[in-house]
Amino acid sequence: MTGDVAKADVVTTTVDPYADRDDAVDALFRRHCADLIRLAYCLLGDRGAAEEVVQDAFLALHRQWWRLRAHTSAVPYLRAAVVNGCRSRQRRMVRARALATALRPLRTSVTSSEESVMVNDEQARLAAAIWRLPPRQREVLVCRFYLEMSASQTADLLQIGAVSVSTHTQRGLASLARLMGVTK
């Protein structure tokens, strides 16, 4: 009896390679969506985010259907897409938290109200300038100067090359200087 159940499960999870893409993805969605949402929820701890990651995985599968070597590999593809989507979402959350922390006003020992206003104004100008940078430059500058990460650590975190880190650092600093009105 157990063998019959296992065979039946295999039959229902394989997809007819000659079936229409829409029908095949729809069948996969009905069969595996709940399991994939549970997987994503376990990784993220947020139901809404888990549903979005799974939806993105199914959309990617639909778009890339013709690239699958065997349509029976659709379920492993979906699982990998969900895990990778969760990783990406977690990385974005970490970067957003780091950036939000970087933009919080710094506590400084200020001797007068006038000086306090000037410090807060300068920090607000810097925060506004940082937000005007392209996302990659902003991420690199926050990692390098706020989190005090090395170029290789920044490259690993952002999944870019060390040369790209250097390039984005130079461009970001030049853009920040221009936005802040600092001349060399």
N, C-alpha and C positions, 0 to 999 in steps of 0.2 A: 504494500500500500504506500509506503514512504517513497519508494522508487517511482510510482505512478505520479505522485504529487510533484516530485522533483522534475520529471519529464514534462508534466503539464505546465509547470512554472517556466521552464526553458522555452517551451513553445510560445507562451504568451509574451515573453520578453523579446523574442527575436522579431525582426521586422522584415516583411517581404521586400527584398531589394528591388523588385519591379513595381512596387506600389507607388502611388503618387506621393510626392514629398509632403504635401499638406496632410494627407491622410496618415502617413507614417508618423509624422511629428505629433499629430493630434493623438494617435494611439499611444505613443510614448508618453505624452503629457498625462493622459488619463491614468496610465499604469504606474508612472514613476514620480509624478509631481509631489505627492505627499511625502514620499520617502526622501526626496531631494530637499524639500523644505525642512524636514526634520534634521537632515545632515547640516544644512546651512544654519539652522537655529542653534544647533549644538556648537557650531564654530563661532557664531556671532552673538548669540544671546538676545537677539532682537527679531521678533516675528516679521515685522514689516521689511526690515533689511533682508532677511532670509528669503522672503517671497520675491523681492526685487532681484536678488542674485540668481534665483532659479529662473525667473522670467527672462533675464538676460541670457542665461545659458541656453534656454530653448530658442530664443531668437537667433543666437549665434549658430545653433545647430541647423535651424531652418535656412539661414543664409548660406551655410557651408555644407549643406547636405551633399552636394555633388563632389566634395573633396574627401568624403569618407571612403576609405579603402573598401570596407565592408560595412554595409548598413547594420549588421549585427553588432558593430562596435559603437553604436550610437549611445547606449547606456553608459559604458565606460567614459566616452567622450563627455557626456553630460555630468557625470560625477567629477571628472577632472575640471571641467569648466566651473562647476559650483565651488569646488575647493579653491581654485585660483581666484574666482570672483570674491570669495570671502577674504582671502589674503589681501587682495587689492583694496577692498573696503576697509580692512583693518589698518593697512598702511596709510590710507587717506585719513582715517580717524586719528592716527598717531601724529601725522603731519599737521592736521588741523589743530589738535590740542597743543602741539609744540608752538605753532604760530600764534595761537591765541595767548599762550603764556608769554611769548616773546613780546606781544603787543600790549600786555598789561603794564600799567604805569609802574615804573621802578620806584622803590622806596629809597629816597635819598634824605640825607640830613640837610634840611634847608633852614637857613637862619632867618629869612624874612618872607613875608607874604608876597612881595614883588618877585623875589627869586623863585618862589614856589610856582607862581603863575608862569614865569619864563620857562622853567623846567617842564611843566606840564604842556605848555604850548609847543616846545621843541619835540617832546615825545609824541604828541598828536601829529605834528608835521611828519615825523619819521614814520609813524604807523601808516599815515595816508600815502606816503611815498612808497613804502614797501608794498602796500596793496595795489599800487598802480603798476608794479613790475609784472612781467609775464610770469605765469605760475612756476615754471621750472627755475627761473632766476630767484624767485622768492623762496622756493623750497631750499635751494642750494645755500643761499645766504643765511637762512634760519639755521640750517644744519651746521654750517661752518662757523658762524659767529655767535649764535645764541646757544646752541647745544654744544659748541666747541668740539665738533667732530672733525676728524682728519678727513683729508680728501678721499682716501680709500673707504673709510667708514661711510661717508656721504654717498659715494658711488654705490656701495653695497645696498644701503638703505633705499636709495632712489632708483636702483637698478639701471644705472647709466655708467659710462666709462669714466675713468679718472680724468682723461683729457676734457671730457664734457663738463665735469665738475669745475675744472680750472677755467674753461671758457665761460661758463655761466657765472662763475664768481667774478671774473673780470668785467663782463658785460653788466652784471647786476650792480656792482660797485660804481661803475661809470654812470649807469642810469640813475642810481640813488644820488650820486653827487650832483648830477644835472638837475634832478627833481628838487633837491634840497637847496640848490643855488650855491653849491660849494665850488670854488674855482681852485685850480691847481697852481 
